[in-house]
Amino acid sequence: MIWDRVTILRAIFPSRATAGEVARRWRAAATRERELAADVIRMGGLLTLQPIENGAPDLSNPQRLAYEAGRRDLALQLLAMMNLSLDEMNTLMEDNDV
């Protein structure tokens, strides 16, 4: 997975000022509540593997796959606003058994 916070934030917000305001709020929340990022990783299903059937991804339920992809995208957007680096995210996942 390629992790580029700036690209993610630019895709979400129309202006740099808006992105900055929102990112500051989420960064402050993540600083106050240390477990917030781990909760977002867990609830976003970032560590959930795609179902495999006969050695290939199970595409029998495309609505479910789209829903799960949306959850993961939102989680990545929130983590980007928290200014979480890829190394920090990996450490959170290892330390907390997300």
KOLMI-922104 format. One record per residue (C-alpha): residue in one letter; residue number from 1; x, y, z. Coordinates in Angstrom, 1 decimal. Layout:
<pts>
<pt selo="A" bado="NUM" x="X" y="Y" z="Z"/>
...
</pts>
This chain:
<pts>
<pt selo="M" bado="1" x="0.0" y="0.0" z="0.0"/>
<pt selo="I" bado="2" x="1.3" y="3.4" z="-0.9"/>
<pt selo="W" bado="3" x="0.9" y="5.9" z="1.9"/>
<pt selo="D" bado="4" x="1.0" y="9.6" z="0.8"/>
<pt selo="R" bado="5" x="-0.8" y="11.8" z="3.3"/>
<pt selo="V" bado="6" x="-0.6" y="14.9" z="1.2"/>
<pt selo="T" bado="7" x="-2.2" y="13.3" z="-1.9"/>
<pt selo="I" bado="8" x="-5.0" y="11.9" z="0.3"/>
<pt selo="L" bado="9" x="-5.8" y="15.3" z="1.9"/>
<pt selo="R" bado="10" x="-5.7" y="17.1" z="-1.4"/>
<pt selo="A" bado="11" x="-8.2" y="14.6" z="-2.8"/>
<pt selo="I" bado="12" x="-10.6" y="15.2" z="0.1"/>
<pt selo="F" bado="13" x="-10.5" y="19.0" z="0.5"/>
<pt selo="P" bado="14" x="-10.9" y="21.7" z="-2.1"/>
<pt selo="S" bado="15" x="-8.6" y="24.2" z="-0.4"/>
<pt selo="R" bado="16" x="-5.4" y="24.1" z="1.5"/>
<pt selo="A" bado="17" x="-6.8" y="26.2" z="4.3"/>
<pt selo="T" bado="18" x="-9.7" y="23.8" z="4.9"/>
<pt selo="A" bado="19" x="-7.4" y="20.8" z="4.8"/>
<pt selo="G" bado="20" x="-5.2" y="22.5" z="7.4"/>
<pt selo="E" bado="21" x="-8.0" y="23.2" z="9.8"/>
<pt selo="V" bado="22" x="-9.4" y="19.7" z="9.7"/>
<pt selo="A" bado="23" x="-6.0" y="18.1" z="9.9"/>
<pt selo="R" bado="24" x="-5.2" y="20.3" z="13.0"/>
<pt selo="R" bado="25" x="-8.4" y="19.1" z="14.7"/>
<pt selo="W" bado="26" x="-7.7" y="15.4" z="14.0"/>
<pt selo="R" bado="27" x="-4.0" y="15.7" z="15.0"/>
<pt selo="A" bado="28" x="-5.0" y="17.4" z="18.3"/>
<pt selo="A" bado="29" x="-7.5" y="14.6" z="18.9"/>
<pt selo="A" bado="30" x="-5.0" y="11.9" z="18.2"/>
<pt selo="T" bado="31" x="-2.5" y="13.6" z="20.5"/>
<pt selo="R" bado="32" x="-5.0" y="13.8" z="23.4"/>
<pt selo="E" bado="33" x="-6.4" y="10.3" z="22.8"/>
<pt selo="R" bado="34" x="-3.5" y="8.0" z="22.1"/>
<pt selo="E" bado="35" x="-5.7" y="5.0" z="21.3"/>
<pt selo="L" bado="36" x="-7.7" y="6.9" z="18.6"/>
<pt selo="A" bado="37" x="-5.5" y="5.9" z="15.7"/>
<pt selo="A" bado="38" x="-5.6" y="2.2" z="16.8"/>
<pt selo="D" bado="39" x="-9.4" y="2.4" z="17.0"/>
<pt selo="V" bado="40" x="-9.6" y="3.9" z="13.5"/>
<pt selo="I" bado="41" x="-7.3" y="1.1" z="12.2"/>
<pt selo="R" bado="42" x="-9.4" y="-1.5" z="13.8"/>
<pt selo="M" bado="43" x="-12.8" y="-0.1" z="12.9"/>
<pt selo="G" bado="44" x="-11.7" y="0.6" z="9.3"/>
<pt selo="G" bado="45" x="-10.7" y="-3.0" z="8.8"/>
<pt selo="L" bado="46" x="-7.2" y="-2.1" z="7.6"/>
<pt selo="L" bado="47" x="-5.8" y="-5.4" z="8.7"/>
<pt selo="T" bado="48" x="-8.7" y="-7.5" z="7.4"/>
<pt selo="L" bado="49" x="-7.7" y="-9.8" z="4.6"/>
<pt selo="Q" bado="50" x="-9.9" y="-10.1" z="1.5"/>
<pt selo="P" bado="51" x="-11.7" y="-13.5" z="1.3"/>
<pt selo="I" bado="52" x="-9.9" y="-16.0" z="-0.9"/>
<pt selo="E" bado="53" x="-11.6" y="-18.9" z="-2.7"/>
<pt selo="N" bado="54" x="-9.6" y="-21.4" z="-4.7"/>
<pt selo="G" bado="55" x="-6.5" y="-19.3" z="-4.5"/>
<pt selo="A" bado="56" x="-8.2" y="-16.1" z="-5.9"/>
<pt selo="P" bado="57" x="-10.1" y="-13.2" z="-4.4"/>
<pt selo="D" bado="58" x="-13.7" y="-14.1" z="-3.7"/>
<pt selo="L" bado="59" x="-15.7" y="-11.7" z="-5.9"/>
<pt selo="S" bado="60" x="-19.1" y="-13.3" z="-5.3"/>
<pt selo="N" bado="61" x="-20.4" y="-10.3" z="-3.2"/>
<pt selo="P" bado="62" x="-19.3" y="-7.1" z="-5.0"/>
<pt selo="Q" bado="63" x="-21.5" y="-4.9" z="-2.7"/>
<pt selo="R" bado="64" x="-19.7" y="-6.2" z="0.4"/>
<pt selo="L" bado="65" x="-16.3" y="-5.7" z="-1.2"/>
<pt selo="A" bado="66" x="-17.2" y="-2.1" z="-2.2"/>
<pt selo="Y" bado="67" x="-18.5" y="-1.4" z="1.3"/>
<pt selo="E" bado="68" x="-15.3" y="-2.7" z="2.9"/>
<pt selo="A" bado="69" x="-13.1" y="-0.7" z="0.5"/>
<pt selo="G" bado="70" x="-15.1" y="2.4" z="1.5"/>
<pt selo="R" bado="71" x="-14.4" y="1.7" z="5.2"/>
<pt selo="R" bado="72" x="-10.7" y="1.3" z="4.5"/>
<pt selo="D" bado="73" x="-10.6" y="4.5" z="2.4"/>
<pt selo="L" bado="74" x="-12.3" y="6.5" z="5.2"/>
<pt selo="A" bado="75" x="-9.9" y="5.0" z="7.8"/>
<pt selo="L" bado="76" x="-6.9" y="6.0" z="5.7"/>
<pt selo="Q" bado="77" x="-8.3" y="9.5" z="5.3"/>
<pt selo="L" bado="78" x="-8.7" y="9.9" z="9.0"/>
<pt selo="L" bado="79" x="-5.2" y="8.6" z="9.7"/>
<pt selo="A" bado="80" x="-3.8" y="11.0" z="7.1"/>
<pt selo="M" bado="81" x="-5.5" y="13.9" z="8.9"/>
<pt selo="M" bado="82" x="-3.9" y="12.6" z="12.2"/>
<pt selo="N" bado="83" x="-0.6" y="13.0" z="10.4"/>
<pt selo="L" bado="84" x="0.3" y="9.4" z="11.1"/>
<pt selo="S" bado="85" x="3.3" y="8.1" z="9.3"/>
<pt selo="L" bado="86" x="3.5" y="4.7" z="7.8"/>
<pt selo="D" bado="87" x="6.1" y="3.7" z="10.5"/>
<pt selo="E" bado="88" x="3.8" y="5.0" z="13.3"/>
<pt selo="M" bado="89" x="0.9" y="3.1" z="11.8"/>
<pt selo="N" bado="90" x="2.9" y="-0.1" z="11.7"/>
<pt selo="T" bado="91" x="4.1" y="0.3" z="15.3"/>
<pt selo="L" bado="92" x="0.5" y="0.9" z="16.4"/>
<pt selo="M" bado="93" x="-0.7" y="-2.3" z="14.7"/>
<pt selo="E" bado="94" x="2.1" y="-4.3" z="16.2"/>
<pt selo="D" bado="95" x="1.9" y="-2.9" z="19.7"/>
<pt selo="N" bado="96" x="-1.8" y="-3.0" z="20.1"/>
<pt selo="D" bado="97" x="-2.6" y="-6.2" z="18.1"/>
<pt selo="V" bado="98" x="-5.2" y="-4.3" z="16.2"/>
</pts>
